[in-house]
Amino acid sequence: MNNLTFKPGDCLILIVDDDRTMRNLLRIAMEEEGYRVIEAQSGQQCLEEYNRHKPDMVLLDAIMPDMHGFSCCQKLRSLGNNDYLPILMITALDDQDSIDQAFVAGATDYITKPIFWSVLSQRVNHLLLTSQTWRELNSLKSHWAKQQQWQRLGHQIIHQWQQSFQLKSLFQDCLEQLRNQLNAQRVGIHRMDGKLMAEAIASGYPSVKTLEWEKITLLNLYRSSYEQGETIILDFFGEIDLSEKEIAPLEQLSLTNLTLTPLLVQDNLWGILWIHHCRSSYQWETWEMECLSHVRDLLAISSKITE
């Protein structure tokens, strides 16, 4: 869903009701609107289907055996990372206490039976659009915060130029900040003579000091790309064009994503900045790659300044 509009076919709705007839009616109504639908007949099955498919919206019956809808709604919210998930509770209960209980449990909205299908259609459309709006606003806030972090990192490097600084200390400080803002587990710089200039490591992860630096940087494979200033990104969740011999030392580091970017000084390869993600893959956005290029250029200039 993009640009505050969405195609119903892009939206997956989870219908939860122990009554098969009501599930069928709701499924038909939603499919006629163009939405994709999955079903659950109990609260426990709802939680399982949610974890398996991560739907865009949940239509949840309030009165079910074993686990009623209010408890199910509360458990859905406790799963985390779904603050903007629309949960529309559907029930015959229309007393104020039940309505209050639904919202306390985390429901986004509430509709009573008998259902007016045109009202349901409008309510579903409105809730999905509102959810999308909040998601996009949150994404913009996150984007802005990340840009601010990259700017601060660049300013930090330039500020240290104005002071009497040691290159190793500058590298170490910058790599610690870079590791934190990228949520990486290991970040480091190797000079072309093989010296490890600096390394920032998350707690519980080993250093690369005992491994051959050429194998860590894949120097023999990508030297020509590095000399052209190209950044190499390898996602170990996908297919990578490496031999077993090249992969072996990287497997010791438990990598899920490897980013390798050259430090060029007057068009000569001075060193390589490497970034290790070990918990999950990292999706680089275009603007963020530009920020990384700017920072690596500042680090390369720093090495020149100290000569």
Contacts in CASP RR format, 6 or more apart in sequence:
PFRMAT RR
TARGET T0000
AUTHOR 0000-0000-0000
METHOD contacts of the structure
MODEL  1
MNNLTFKPGDCLILIVDDDRTMRNLLRIAMEEEGYRVIEAQSGQQCLEEY
NRHKPDMVLLDAIMPDMHGFSCCQKLRSLGNNDYLPILMITALDDQDSID
QAFVAGATDYITKPIFWSVLSQRVNHLLLTSQTWRELNSLKSHWAKQQQW
QRLGHQIIHQWQQSFQLKSLFQDCLEQLRNQLNAQRVGIHRMDGKLMAEA
IASGYPSVKTLEWEKITLLNLYRSSYEQGETIILDFFGEIDLSEKEIAPL
EQLSLTNLTLTPLLVQDNLWGILWIHHCRSSYQWETWEMECLSHVRDLLA
ISSKITE
1 7 0 8 1.000
1 10 0 8 1.000
1 11 0 8 1.000
1 56 0 8 1.000
1 128 0 8 1.000
1 132 0 8 1.000
1 135 0 8 1.000
4 129 0 8 1.000
4 132 0 8 1.000
4 133 0 8 1.000
4 136 0 8 1.000
6 128 0 8 1.000
6 129 0 8 1.000
6 132 0 8 1.000
8 33 0 8 1.000
8 34 0 8 1.000
8 35 0 8 1.000
9 34 0 8 1.000
9 35 0 8 1.000
9 36 0 8 1.000
11 35 0 8 1.000
11 36 0 8 1.000
11 56 0 8 1.000
11 57 0 8 1.000
11 128 0 8 1.000
12 35 0 8 1.000
12 36 0 8 1.000
12 37 0 8 1.000
12 38 0 8 1.000
12 53 0 8 1.000
12 54 0 8 1.000
12 55 0 8 1.000
12 56 0 8 1.000
12 57 0 8 1.000
13 30 0 8 1.000
13 35 0 8 1.000
13 36 0 8 1.000
13 37 0 8 1.000
13 38 0 8 1.000
13 55 0 8 1.000
13 56 0 8 1.000
13 57 0 8 1.000
13 58 0 8 1.000
13 59 0 8 1.000
13 124 0 8 1.000
14 37 0 8 1.000
14 38 0 8 1.000
14 39 0 8 1.000
14 40 0 8 1.000
14 46 0 8 1.000
14 49 0 8 1.000
14 50 0 8 1.000
14 53 0 8 1.000
14 55 0 8 1.000
14 57 0 8 1.000
14 58 0 8 1.000
14 59 0 8 1.000
15 23 0 8 1.000
15 26 0 8 1.000
15 27 0 8 1.000
15 30 0 8 1.000
15 37 0 8 1.000
15 38 0 8 1.000
15 39 0 8 1.000
15 40 0 8 1.000
15 59 0 8 1.000
16 39 0 8 1.000
16 40 0 8 1.000
16 41 0 8 1.000
16 42 0 8 1.000
16 43 0 8 1.000
16 45 0 8 1.000
16 46 0 8 1.000
16 58 0 8 1.000
16 59 0 8 1.000
16 60 0 8 1.000
16 61 0 8 1.000
16 64 0 8 1.000
16 69 0 8 1.000
16 72 0 8 1.000
17 23 0 8 1.000
17 26 0 8 1.000
17 41 0 8 1.000
17 59 0 8 1.000
17 61 0 8 1.000
17 64 0 8 1.000
17 90 0 8 1.000
18 41 0 8 1.000
18 42 0 8 1.000
18 61 0 8 1.000
18 64 0 8 1.000
18 65 0 8 1.000
19 61 0 8 1.000
20 41 0 8 1.000
22 61 0 8 1.000
23 39 0 8 1.000
23 41 0 8 1.000
25 115 0 8 1.000
26 59 0 8 1.000
26 90 0 8 1.000
27 37 0 8 1.000
27 39 0 8 1.000
29 117 0 8 1.000
29 120 0 8 1.000
29 121 0 8 1.000
30 37 0 8 1.000
30 59 0 8 1.000
30 124 0 8 1.000
31 37 0 8 1.000
33 121 0 8 1.000
33 124 0 8 1.000
33 125 0 8 1.000
35 124 0 8 1.000
38 49 0 8 1.000
38 53 0 8 1.000
38 55 0 8 1.000
39 49 0 8 1.000
40 46 0 8 1.000
40 48 0 8 1.000
40 49 0 8 1.000
42 64 0 8 1.000
42 65 0 8 1.000
42 66 0 8 1.000
42 67 0 8 1.000
43 64 0 8 1.000
43 66 0 8 1.000
43 67 0 8 1.000
43 69 0 8 1.000
43 71 0 8 1.000
43 72 0 8 1.000
44 66 0 8 1.000
44 67 0 8 1.000
46 58 0 8 1.000
46 60 0 8 1.000
46 72 0 8 1.000
46 76 0 8 1.000
47 72 0 8 1.000
47 75 0 8 1.000
47 76 0 8 1.000
47 79 0 8 1.000
49 55 0 8 1.000
50 58 0 8 1.000
50 76 0 8 1.000
50 79 0 8 1.000
51 79 0 8 1.000
55 85 0 8 1.000
56 85 0 8 1.000
56 86 0 8 1.000
56 128 0 8 1.000
56 131 0 8 1.000
57 85 0 8 1.000
57 86 0 8 1.000
57 87 0 8 1.000
57 88 0 8 1.000
57 124 0 8 1.000
57 127 0 8 1.000
57 128 0 8 1.000
57 131 0 8 1.000
58 76 0 8 1.000
58 85 0 8 1.000
58 86 0 8 1.000
58 87 0 8 1.000
58 88 0 8 1.000
59 88 0 8 1.000
59 90 0 8 1.000
59 124 0 8 1.000
60 69 0 8 1.000
60 72 0 8 1.000
60 73 0 8 1.000
60 87 0 8 1.000
60 88 0 8 1.000
60 89 0 8 1.000
60 90 0 8 1.000
60 107 0 8 1.000
61 69 0 8 1.000
61 89 0 8 1.000
61 90 0 8 1.000
61 91 0 8 1.000
62 68 0 8 1.000
62 69 0 8 1.000
62 70 0 8 1.000
62 89 0 8 1.000
62 90 0 8 1.000
62 91 0 8 1.000
62 93 0 8 1.000
62 98 0 8 1.000
62 102 0 8 1.000
63 69 0 8 1.000
63 91 0 8 1.000
63 92 0 8 1.000
63 93 0 8 1.000
64 72 0 8 1.000
67 75 0 8 1.000
69 89 0 8 1.000
69 105 0 8 1.000
70 101 0 8 1.000
70 102 0 8 1.000
70 105 0 8 1.000
71 105 0 8 1.000
73 87 0 8 1.000
73 89 0 8 1.000
73 102 0 8 1.000
73 105 0 8 1.000
73 106 0 8 1.000
73 107 0 8 1.000
74 105 0 8 1.000
74 106 0 8 1.000
76 82 0 8 1.000
76 85 0 8 1.000
76 87 0 8 1.000
77 87 0 8 1.000
77 105 0 8 1.000
77 106 0 8 1.000
84 131 0 8 1.000
84 134 0 8 1.000
84 135 0 8 1.000
84 138 0 8 1.000
85 108 0 8 1.000
85 131 0 8 1.000
86 108 0 8 1.000
86 109 0 8 1.000
86 124 0 8 1.000
86 127 0 8 1.000
86 128 0 8 1.000
86 130 0 8 1.000
86 131 0 8 1.000
87 106 0 8 1.000
87 107 0 8 1.000
87 108 0 8 1.000
87 109 0 8 1.000
88 107 0 8 1.000
88 108 0 8 1.000
88 109 0 8 1.000
88 110 0 8 1.000
88 111 0 8 1.000
88 123 0 8 1.000
88 124 0 8 1.000
88 127 0 8 1.000
89 102 0 8 1.000
89 107 0 8 1.000
89 109 0 8 1.000
89 110 0 8 1.000
89 111 0 8 1.000
90 111 0 8 1.000
90 112 0 8 1.000
90 113 0 8 1.000
90 115 0 8 1.000
91 98 0 8 1.000
91 110 0 8 1.000
91 112 0 8 1.000
91 113 0 8 1.000
92 112 0 8 1.000
92 113 0 8 1.000
93 99 0 8 1.000
93 112 0 8 1.000
94 112 0 8 1.000
99 110 0 8 1.000
102 110 0 8 1.000
103 110 0 8 1.000
108 127 0 8 1.000
109 123 0 8 1.000
109 127 0 8 1.000
111 119 0 8 1.000
111 120 0 8 1.000
111 123 0 8 1.000
143 287 0 8 1.000
146 181 0 8 1.000
146 288 0 8 1.000
147 287 0 8 1.000
147 291 0 8 1.000
149 177 0 8 1.000
149 181 0 8 1.000
150 181 0 8 1.000
150 288 0 8 1.000
150 291 0 8 1.000
150 294 0 8 1.000
150 295 0 8 1.000
152 177 0 8 1.000
153 174 0 8 1.000
153 177 0 8 1.000
153 178 0 8 1.000
153 181 0 8 1.000
153 295 0 8 1.000
154 294 0 8 1.000
154 295 0 8 1.000
154 298 0 8 1.000
156 173 0 8 1.000
156 174 0 8 1.000
156 177 0 8 1.000
157 170 0 8 1.000
157 174 0 8 1.000
157 295 0 8 1.000
157 298 0 8 1.000
157 299 0 8 1.000
157 302 0 8 1.000
158 298 0 8 1.000
160 170 0 8 1.000
160 173 0 8 1.000
160 302 0 8 1.000
161 302 0 8 1.000
161 305 0 8 1.000
165 306 0 8 1.000
166 306 0 8 1.000
167 197 0 8 1.000
167 302 0 8 1.000
167 303 0 8 1.000
167 306 0 8 1.000
168 197 0 8 1.000
168 198 0 8 1.000
170 299 0 8 1.000
170 302 0 8 1.000
171 188 0 8 1.000
171 189 0 8 1.000
171 197 0 8 1.000
171 198 0 8 1.000
171 299 0 8 1.000
171 302 0 8 1.000
172 198 0 8 1.000
172 200 0 8 1.000
174 295 0 8 1.000
174 299 0 8 1.000
175 187 0 8 1.000
175 188 0 8 1.000
175 189 0 8 1.000
175 198 0 8 1.000
175 199 0 8 1.000
175 200 0 8 1.000
176 200 0 8 1.000
178 184 0 8 1.000
178 187 0 8 1.000
178 200 0 8 1.000
178 275 0 8 1.000
178 295 0 8 1.000
179 185 0 8 1.000
179 186 0 8 1.000
179 187 0 8 1.000
179 200 0 8 1.000
179 201 0 8 1.000
179 202 0 8 1.000
179 275 0 8 1.000
182 275 0 8 1.000
182 277 0 8 1.000
182 282 0 8 1.000
183 277 0 8 1.000
183 279 0 8 1.000
183 282 0 8 1.000
184 202 0 8 1.000
184 275 0 8 1.000
184 276 0 8 1.000
184 277 0 8 1.000
184 282 0 8 1.000
185 201 0 8 1.000
185 202 0 8 1.000
185 205 0 8 1.000
185 276 0 8 1.000
185 277 0 8 1.000
185 278 0 8 1.000
185 279 0 8 1.000
186 199 0 8 1.000
186 200 0 8 1.000
186 201 0 8 1.000
186 202 0 8 1.000
186 205 0 8 1.000
186 208 0 8 1.000
186 253 0 8 1.000
186 275 0 8 1.000
186 276 0 8 1.000
186 278 0 8 1.000
187 199 0 8 1.000
187 200 0 8 1.000
187 273 0 8 1.000
187 274 0 8 1.000
187 275 0 8 1.000
187 276 0 8 1.000
188 196 0 8 1.000
188 197 0 8 1.000
188 198 0 8 1.000
188 199 0 8 1.000
188 200 0 8 1.000
188 208 0 8 1.000
188 273 0 8 1.000
188 274 0 8 1.000
188 275 0 8 1.000
189 196 0 8 1.000
189 197 0 8 1.000
189 198 0 8 1.000
189 199 0 8 1.000
189 263 0 8 1.000
189 271 0 8 1.000
189 272 0 8 1.000
189 273 0 8 1.000
189 274 0 8 1.000
189 299 0 8 1.000
190 196 0 8 1.000
190 197 0 8 1.000
190 213 0 8 1.000
190 216 0 8 1.000
190 217 0 8 1.000
190 271 0 8 1.000
190 272 0 8 1.000
190 274 0 8 1.000
191 197 0 8 1.000
191 270 0 8 1.000
191 271 0 8 1.000
192 269 0 8 1.000
192 270 0 8 1.000
192 271 0 8 1.000
192 272 0 8 1.000
194 213 0 8 1.000
194 214 0 8 1.000
196 208 0 8 1.000
196 209 0 8 1.000
196 213 0 8 1.000
199 207 0 8 1.000
199 208 0 8 1.000
199 209 0 8 1.000
201 207 0 8 1.000
205 254 0 8 1.000
205 278 0 8 1.000
206 253 0 8 1.000
208 216 0 8 1.000
208 253 0 8 1.000
211 249 0 8 1.000
211 252 0 8 1.000
211 253 0 8 1.000
212 249 0 8 1.000
213 219 0 8 1.000
214 220 0 8 1.000
215 246 0 8 1.000
215 249 0 8 1.000
215 250 0 8 1.000
216 249 0 8 1.000
216 250 0 8 1.000
216 253 0 8 1.000
216 274 0 8 1.000
217 260 0 8 1.000
217 272 0 8 1.000
217 274 0 8 1.000
218 232 0 8 1.000
218 242 0 8 1.000
218 246 0 8 1.000
218 260 0 8 1.000
219 226 0 8 1.000
219 272 0 8 1.000
221 242 0 8 1.000
221 246 0 8 1.000
222 230 0 8 1.000
222 232 0 8 1.000
222 260 0 8 1.000
223 269 0 8 1.000
225 232 0 8 1.000
226 232 0 8 1.000
226 260 0 8 1.000
226 262 0 8 1.000
226 269 0 8 1.000
226 272 0 8 1.000
227 262 0 8 1.000
227 264 0 8 1.000
227 269 0 8 1.000
229 261 0 8 1.000
229 262 0 8 1.000
229 264 0 8 1.000
230 262 0 8 1.000
231 259 0 8 1.000
231 260 0 8 1.000
231 261 0 8 1.000
231 262 0 8 1.000
231 289 0 8 1.000
231 292 0 8 1.000
231 293 0 8 1.000
232 258 0 8 1.000
232 259 0 8 1.000
232 260 0 8 1.000
232 261 0 8 1.000
233 257 0 8 1.000
233 258 0 8 1.000
233 259 0 8 1.000
233 260 0 8 1.000
233 284 0 8 1.000
234 240 0 8 1.000
234 242 0 8 1.000
234 255 0 8 1.000
234 257 0 8 1.000
234 258 0 8 1.000
234 259 0 8 1.000
234 260 0 8 1.000
235 256 0 8 1.000
235 257 0 8 1.000
235 281 0 8 1.000
236 250 0 8 1.000
236 255 0 8 1.000
236 256 0 8 1.000
236 257 0 8 1.000
236 258 0 8 1.000
236 281 0 8 1.000
237 256 0 8 1.000
237 257 0 8 1.000
237 281 0 8 1.000
240 247 0 8 1.000
242 250 0 8 1.000
250 258 0 8 1.000
253 276 0 8 1.000
253 278 0 8 1.000
254 278 0 8 1.000
255 276 0 8 1.000
255 277 0 8 1.000
255 278 0 8 1.000
256 277 0 8 1.000
256 278 0 8 1.000
256 279 0 8 1.000
256 280 0 8 1.000
256 281 0 8 1.000
256 282 0 8 1.000
257 276 0 8 1.000
257 277 0 8 1.000
257 280 0 8 1.000
257 281 0 8 1.000
257 282 0 8 1.000
258 274 0 8 1.000
258 275 0 8 1.000
258 276 0 8 1.000
258 277 0 8 1.000
259 274 0 8 1.000
259 275 0 8 1.000
259 277 0 8 1.000
259 282 0 8 1.000
259 284 0 8 1.000
259 292 0 8 1.000
260 272 0 8 1.000
260 273 0 8 1.000
260 274 0 8 1.000
260 275 0 8 1.000
261 272 0 8 1.000
261 273 0 8 1.000
261 274 0 8 1.000
261 275 0 8 1.000
261 292 0 8 1.000
261 293 0 8 1.000
261 296 0 8 1.000
262 269 0 8 1.000
262 271 0 8 1.000
262 272 0 8 1.000
262 273 0 8 1.000
262 296 0 8 1.000
263 269 0 8 1.000
263 270 0 8 1.000
263 271 0 8 1.000
263 272 0 8 1.000
263 273 0 8 1.000
263 296 0 8 1.000
263 299 0 8 1.000
263 300 0 8 1.000
263 303 0 8 1.000
264 270 0 8 1.000
264 297 0 8 1.000
264 300 0 8 1.000
265 300 0 8 1.000
265 301 0 8 1.000
265 303 0 8 1.000
265 304 0 8 1.000
266 304 0 8 1.000
270 300 0 8 1.000
270 303 0 8 1.000
271 300 0 8 1.000
273 296 0 8 1.000
273 299 0 8 1.000
275 282 0 8 1.000
284 292 0 8 1.000
END
